[in-house]
Amino acid sequence: MSYTPSNAGKINPFVTNQLLRQCLLVVFCVLSLLGLTAINFVQAANECDSFLSCCDTGGNCRQFYLGGIIGADFGTLDKIPGSTTVPNQSLFTAGGTVGMRSFRENGALRIEFEGRGRDVVGFALDGGEGTNASTFAKNGWSAMANIWRDFSVIGNLDMYAGGGIGAGGYRSVASTTPTLPQFSADNRVSAFAWQAGGGLIYDVSDHMAVDLGYRFFSIGDSTANYATGTPYTTNYAASELLLTVRIYEPFRRWR
């Protein structure tokens, strides 16, 4: 009986090489597709800073930002028109901003909402012989809508000017020792507020800026009442020196 060799169980080298080439071709195509996708993603990241804002290659660029503010108020409480005596006091202020920066020729335009709180400010009053009297503004606050115009100066240094309008308020408190109803009061007041100012900006990076600025801030007249029901007028104004740190595109990885 003759034996005929069989190919069963043997691997054909030609077929194996063909399958290997096809697998390598598929892997190459997949890697190429992933590479092109990554390049497009990087380009898009360079053009659009986040889903909230975008800087495209045409130069039409806007950036969402958050900021923190600390500073000093040199405040005047209950100024009387025509009075030659204007007592003032320094106090701490802090708050934050949320806004949008749109780049313009030679700078940018910033539109923002700002909220801040202020420390207690108070002064002694003339309560008469044998009486110590004082007036205070406690729990001071303000909510402002601001517009600022930034101007490029040199390198990473910019300057700006602008202002805002909104509302502000505080607890107007008056007290005496010994207690006299005609000089005792505790009222929550609020009124129209405005501010104007300017300053310098140092751009630490494309996504961070430090701002040192001056503002004049004012809360208009409000009517409050002493314990006896007698009305009086209260107001607040201050020169302010503020340090602000702004983070542009805070929800996106810094580059």
Secondary structure, 3 states (H helix, E strand, C coil): CCCCCCCCCCCCHHHHHHHHHHHHHHHHHHHHHHHHHHHHHHHHHHHCCECCECECCCCCEEEEEEEEEEEEEEEEECCCCCCCCCCCEEEEEEEEEEEEEEEECCEEEEEEEEEEEECCEEEEEECCCCCEEEEEEEEEEEEEEEEEEEEEEECCEEEEEEEEEEEEEEEEEEEEECCCHHHCEEEEEEEEEEEEEEEEEEEEECCEEEEEEEEEEEEEEEEEECCCCCEEEEEEEEEEEEEEEEEECCCCCCC
